[in-house]
Amino acid sequence: MHTGYRTWVFDQKPVIVSTGTVGGPFEANGLLADDFDLLHSDLWINQDTYEKAHKVLLEDACTKAIEKAGLQKEQIQFFLGGDLINQMTPTSFACRTLGTPYLGLFGACSTSMEGLALGAYLVNTNGANYLLTGASSHNAAVEKQFRYPTEYGGQKPPTAQWTVTGAGVALLGKTGTGPKVTSATIGRVIDMGLTDPFNMGGAMAPAAVDTIEAHLRERNLEPSHYDLIVTGDLGQIGHDVSLELLNNHGIEIKKEQYMDCGSMIYRDGQPVLSGASGPGCSATVVYGHLLNRMKKGEIKKMLVVATGALLSPLSFQQNETIPAIAHAVSIEYDCDEEQP
């Protein structure tokens, strides 16, 4: 199962039995609104703080995934996930409600694929029959912690990105029908010395390139093996930088084959500057829009490379640079093979 230095190949091919995706009012006006299971009409979600609303996003996503799978929550053996808020309290408090054994993960915006990789490893080695994995973010809660409260109205540069209000989870199982997780490549921490917290895409792009290179090398694959290689939330600037770096390293990926979740979720005209970000970005786009495309037969093989900037308010205050990481997971689905 272990291939090369940092890649797992899953011979049992754990199945994504179902997913749950939940968004907020800004996402309801975006390009992918139809791919969400539930969209809330306001950021408060009937709570008295944004952090409590964040918790509700994840609770709703888990409930949707369990309902769609036709299971009871008592059948879910683990939950793997995290968020950006201090000590991942929204995720931990959501799991207090869920009542499922819980493994908290922090990979910043790479958490969605970190969780899917580890979840697939557990299922592949008979460590679980069913588990949930996912990630979430809330625009107002994250902005308040990492930048300025939204009420402050601080102006942002063109390199900045808009934190997604959303939660996306996948319910993994040993058997069933649906897209299958076939391999994962675990990222390294890459730090190129950038210090601007408003340019996350630029900071994360080298980590994405490092992981894509490692995945292709250790699996002995060409980029053309995949119908789509999609990064997590580099945004337009980070996406362009990473594509240039890949080409400079001799990895030729066609523009139409290489996409970014942060550049897909919102419409032109929405004030998102370089694109979307947040753990909920790749989680909702992959577990909603992209898996729906797979089930329609539009995509058969996909490599998802979720990226994360591992800074904190504390590290920024101490004038630290921004380390970044990217985890890659390959997902395959042939809808013709699923027909009875």
C-alpha positions as CSV (number, residue, x, y, z in Angstrom):
1,M,0.0,0.0,0.0
2,H,2.9,2.4,0.7
3,T,4.5,3.6,-2.6
4,G,7.6,5.7,-2.8
5,Y,8.3,8.0,0.1
6,R,4.9,9.7,0.9
7,T,2.2,8.0,-1.1
8,W,-0.4,5.4,-0.2
9,V,-2.3,3.3,-2.8
10,F,-5.6,2.0,-1.4
11,D,-6.1,-1.5,-2.8
12,Q,-9.6,-1.8,-1.2
13,K,-10.6,1.5,-2.8
14,P,-12.8,3.0,0.0
15,V,-16.1,4.3,-1.3
16,I,-17.5,7.8,-0.8
17,V,-21.0,6.5,0.0
18,S,-22.5,10.0,0.4
19,T,-21.6,13.6,1.1
20,G,-23.1,16.6,2.8
21,T,-22.5,20.2,1.7
22,V,-23.8,23.3,3.4
23,G,-23.3,27.0,2.6
24,G,-24.2,30.5,3.5
25,P,-26.0,33.4,1.8
26,F,-22.9,34.5,-0.3
27,E,-22.5,31.0,-1.6
28,A,-26.2,30.9,-2.5
29,N,-25.5,33.7,-5.0
30,G,-22.4,31.9,-6.4
31,L,-21.9,29.6,-9.4
32,L,-22.3,26.4,-7.6
33,A,-25.4,27.1,-5.5
34,D,-27.3,24.1,-7.0
35,D,-24.6,21.7,-5.8
36,F,-25.2,22.4,-2.1
37,D,-27.5,20.3,0.0
38,L,-28.5,23.2,2.2
39,L,-28.0,27.0,2.0
40,H,-28.6,29.2,4.9
41,S,-30.1,32.7,4.3
42,D,-28.0,34.6,6.8
43,L,-24.6,34.3,8.5
44,W,-25.9,34.1,12.0
45,I,-27.9,30.8,11.4
46,N,-30.1,31.7,14.4
47,Q,-27.1,31.8,16.7
48,D,-25.7,34.7,18.8
49,T,-22.1,34.4,17.6
50,Y,-20.5,33.6,14.2
51,E,-18.5,30.8,15.8
52,K,-21.7,29.1,17.0
53,A,-23.1,29.5,13.5
54,H,-19.9,27.9,12.2
55,K,-20.6,24.9,14.4
56,V,-24.1,24.6,13.0
57,L,-22.7,24.4,9.4
58,L,-20.7,21.3,10.2
59,E,-23.6,19.7,12.2
60,D,-25.9,20.2,9.2
61,A,-23.4,18.8,6.7
62,C,-22.9,15.6,8.8
63,T,-26.7,15.2,9.2
64,K,-27.2,15.4,5.5
65,A,-24.4,12.9,4.7
66,I,-25.8,10.4,7.2
67,E,-29.4,10.8,6.0
68,K,-28.4,10.4,2.3
69,A,-26.5,7.2,3.1
70,G,-29.5,5.7,4.9
71,L,-27.5,5.1,8.0
72,Q,-27.9,5.9,11.7
73,K,-25.2,8.1,13.4
74,E,-24.5,5.2,15.7
75,Q,-23.0,3.4,12.7
76,I,-20.4,6.1,12.1
77,Q,-17.3,5.0,13.9
78,F,-15.1,8.1,13.5
79,F,-15.2,11.7,12.5
80,L,-12.0,13.3,11.2
81,G,-11.9,17.0,10.5
82,G,-11.1,20.5,11.6
83,D,-11.3,24.3,10.9
84,L,-9.4,27.5,11.4
85,I,-10.8,28.9,14.6
86,N,-8.9,28.7,17.9
87,Q,-8.3,25.1,18.9
88,M,-10.9,24.0,16.3
89,T,-13.7,24.7,18.7
90,P,-16.5,24.7,16.0
91,T,-15.5,21.2,14.9
92,S,-15.0,19.9,18.4
93,F,-18.4,21.4,19.6
94,A,-20.1,19.9,16.5
95,C,-18.7,16.5,17.4
96,R,-20.1,17.0,20.9
97,T,-23.5,17.1,19.3
98,L,-22.7,14.3,16.8
99,G,-21.4,12.0,19.6
100,T,-19.1,10.1,17.3
101,P,-15.5,9.2,18.2
102,Y,-13.5,12.2,17.0
103,L,-10.0,12.9,15.6
104,G,-9.4,16.6,15.3
105,L,-7.1,17.6,12.4
106,F,-5.5,20.9,11.6
107,G,-4.1,21.4,8.2
108,A,-5.6,24.9,7.7
109,C,-7.3,24.9,4.2
110,S,-5.7,21.5,3.4
111,T,-7.8,19.8,6.1
112,S,-10.4,18.4,3.7
113,M,-7.9,16.2,1.9
114,E,-5.9,15.5,5.0
115,G,-9.0,14.0,6.5
116,L,-10.0,12.1,3.3
117,A,-6.5,10.6,3.1
118,L,-6.4,9.5,6.7
119,G,-10.0,8.3,6.6
120,A,-9.3,6.2,3.5
121,Y,-6.3,4.7,5.2
122,L,-8.5,3.7,8.2
123,V,-11.1,2.1,6.0
124,N,-8.6,0.5,3.7
125,T,-6.9,-1.3,6.6
126,N,-10.2,-2.4,8.2
127,G,-10.0,0.2,10.9
128,A,-13.5,1.3,10.3
129,N,-16.6,0.3,8.3
130,Y,-18.0,3.8,8.1
131,L,-16.6,7.2,9.0
132,L,-17.1,10.9,8.3
133,T,-14.5,13.3,7.3
134,G,-14.7,17.0,6.4
135,A,-13.8,20.6,6.9
136,S,-15.6,23.9,7.4
137,S,-15.1,27.7,7.6
138,H,-17.2,30.8,8.3
139,N,-16.3,34.0,6.6
140,A,-17.1,36.4,9.5
141,A,-15.6,34.2,12.2
142,V,-12.3,33.6,10.2
143,E,-12.0,37.2,9.1
144,K,-12.4,38.3,12.8
145,Q,-9.6,36.0,13.9
146,F,-7.0,36.4,11.1
147,R,-7.6,39.8,9.7
148,Y,-10.2,42.4,10.8
149,P,-13.9,42.0,11.8
150,T,-16.0,42.5,8.8
151,E,-17.7,45.5,10.4
152,Y,-14.4,47.3,10.4
153,G,-14.5,47.5,6.6
154,G,-10.8,47.3,6.0
155,Q,-9.7,47.6,2.4
156,K,-8.0,44.5,1.0
157,P,-5.4,44.2,-1.8
158,P,-6.1,42.3,-5.1
159,T,-4.2,39.2,-3.9
160,A,-6.6,38.7,-1.0
161,Q,-9.3,35.9,-1.0
162,W,-12.8,35.5,0.4
163,T,-13.3,32.9,3.1
164,V,-16.1,30.5,2.2
165,T,-19.0,30.1,4.6
166,G,-19.6,26.4,4.3
167,A,-19.0,22.8,5.4
168,G,-18.4,19.7,3.3
169,V,-18.2,16.2,4.6
170,A,-17.8,12.7,3.0
171,L,-19.1,9.5,4.4
172,L,-16.6,6.8,3.6
173,G,-17.4,3.1,3.6
174,K,-15.8,-0.3,2.9
175,T,-18.5,-1.2,0.4
176,G,-21.2,0.5,-1.7
177,T,-21.6,2.5,-4.9
178,G,-20.0,5.8,-5.5
179,P,-16.7,7.4,-6.2
180,K,-13.7,5.5,-4.9
181,V,-10.6,6.9,-3.1
182,T,-7.6,5.2,-4.8
183,S,-4.5,6.9,-3.5
184,A,-3.1,9.8,-1.4
185,T,0.1,11.7,-1.3
186,I,0.9,13.5,2.0
187,G,2.4,17.0,1.8
188,R,5.5,18.5,3.2
189,V,5.7,21.9,4.9
190,I,7.1,24.3,2.3
191,D,8.2,27.9,3.2
192,M,9.4,30.2,0.5
193,G,9.7,33.2,2.8
194,L,6.5,35.0,2.0
195,T,5.1,37.1,4.9
196,D,2.0,38.8,3.4
197,P,-1.2,37.2,5.0
198,F,-3.2,38.8,2.2
199,N,-1.4,36.6,-0.4
200,M,-2.2,33.1,0.7
201,G,-2.3,31.8,-2.9
202,G,1.3,32.9,-3.5
203,A,2.4,31.3,-0.3
204,M,0.7,28.0,-1.0
205,A,1.5,27.5,-4.7
206,P,5.0,26.0,-4.2
207,A,3.5,23.4,-1.7
208,A,0.9,22.4,-4.3
209,V,3.6,22.0,-6.9
210,D,5.8,19.9,-4.6
211,T,2.9,17.5,-3.8
212,I,1.7,17.2,-7.4
213,E,5.3,16.4,-8.5
214,A,5.7,13.8,-5.7
215,H,2.4,12.1,-6.5
216,L,3.1,11.8,-10.2
217,R,6.6,10.6,-9.6
218,E,5.8,8.0,-6.9
219,R,2.8,6.6,-8.8
220,N,4.7,6.7,-12.1
221,L,2.0,8.7,-13.8
222,E,1.7,11.4,-16.4
223,P,-0.7,14.3,-15.7
224,S,-2.8,13.0,-18.5
225,H,-3.8,10.1,-16.3
226,Y,-6.3,12.4,-14.7
227,D,-9.2,14.1,-16.3
228,L,-8.9,16.9,-13.8
229,I,-6.2,18.1,-11.4
230,V,-7.8,20.6,-9.0
231,T,-6.2,22.6,-6.3
232,G,-7.9,23.6,-3.1
233,D,-7.9,27.4,-2.8
234,L,-5.0,29.0,-4.5
235,G,-7.2,31.5,-6.0
236,Q,-6.4,33.0,-9.4
237,I,-3.0,34.4,-8.5
238,G,-1.8,31.2,-6.8
239,H,-3.3,29.1,-9.5
240,D,-1.3,31.0,-12.2
241,V,1.9,30.8,-10.2
242,S,1.6,27.1,-9.6
243,L,0.9,26.4,-13.3
244,E,4.0,28.3,-14.3
245,L,6.1,26.5,-11.7
246,L,4.8,23.1,-12.9
247,N,5.7,24.0,-16.5
248,N,9.1,25.2,-15.4
249,H,9.7,21.9,-13.7
250,G,8.8,20.0,-16.9
251,I,5.3,18.9,-15.9
252,E,3.0,19.8,-18.7
253,I,-0.6,20.2,-17.6
254,K,-3.2,21.6,-19.9
255,K,-5.0,24.7,-18.7
256,E,-8.4,23.1,-19.1
257,Q,-7.2,20.1,-17.1
258,Y,-5.9,22.2,-14.2
259,M,-8.5,24.1,-12.0
260,D,-8.8,25.6,-8.6
261,C,-11.8,25.3,-6.2
262,G,-11.2,28.9,-5.1
263,S,-11.8,30.1,-8.7
264,M,-14.9,28.0,-9.3
265,I,-17.3,28.7,-6.5
266,Y,-18.2,32.4,-7.0
267,R,-19.5,34.5,-9.9
268,D,-17.9,37.3,-11.7
269,G,-19.0,40.5,-9.9
270,Q,-18.9,39.0,-6.4
271,P,-16.2,40.9,-4.5
272,V,-13.8,38.0,-3.9
273,L,-10.7,39.6,-5.4
274,S,-8.3,36.6,-6.2
275,G,-11.0,34.0,-5.3
276,A,-12.2,31.9,-2.5
277,S,-10.3,30.3,0.5
278,G,-11.0,28.6,3.8
279,P,-11.2,24.9,4.7
280,G,-14.8,25.0,3.5
281,C,-13.8,25.9,0.0
282,S,-12.3,22.7,-1.3
283,A,-14.6,20.6,1.0
284,T,-17.8,22.1,-0.5
285,V,-16.6,22.3,-4.1
286,V,-15.2,18.7,-4.2
287,Y,-17.9,17.0,-2.1
288,G,-20.6,18.9,-3.9
289,H,-20.0,20.1,-7.5
290,L,-17.1,17.9,-8.5
291,L,-18.5,14.6,-7.2
292,N,-21.8,15.5,-8.9
293,R,-19.9,15.9,-12.2
294,M,-18.3,12.5,-11.6
295,K,-21.6,10.9,-11.1
296,K,-22.8,12.4,-14.4
297,G,-19.9,10.8,-16.2
298,E,-18.1,14.1,-16.9
299,I,-15.0,13.1,-14.8
300,K,-13.7,9.6,-14.3
301,K,-10.3,10.3,-12.6
302,M,-9.6,13.3,-10.5
303,L,-6.6,14.4,-8.3
304,V,-7.6,16.9,-5.6
305,V,-4.7,18.9,-4.0
306,A,-6.0,20.8,-1.0
307,T,-3.6,23.6,0.1
308,G,-3.1,25.2,3.5
309,A,-1.2,28.1,4.9
310,L,0.0,27.1,8.4
311,L,0.2,30.6,9.9
312,S,-1.6,31.9,13.0
313,P,-2.3,35.3,14.5
314,L,0.6,34.5,16.9
315,S,3.1,33.6,14.2
316,F,2.2,36.8,12.2
317,Q,2.6,39.0,15.3
318,Q,6.1,37.4,15.8
319,N,7.1,38.3,12.2
320,E,7.2,34.7,11.1
321,T,7.0,33.7,7.4
322,I,4.1,31.6,6.1
323,P,4.7,27.8,5.9
324,A,2.3,26.0,3.6
325,I,1.3,22.4,2.9
326,A,-0.7,20.5,0.3
327,H,-2.3,17.0,0.5
328,A,-3.4,15.1,-2.7
329,V,-6.0,12.5,-3.0
330,S,-7.0,10.7,-6.2
331,I,-10.7,9.8,-6.7
332,E,-12.0,7.6,-9.4
333,Y,-15.5,6.8,-10.6
334,D,-16.9,5.0,-13.6
335,C,-20.7,5.4,-13.7
336,D,-21.0,2.7,-16.3
337,E,-19.5,0.1,-14.0
338,E,-22.0,1.1,-11.2
339,Q,-25.0,0.2,-13.4
340,P,-26.7,-3.1,-12.3
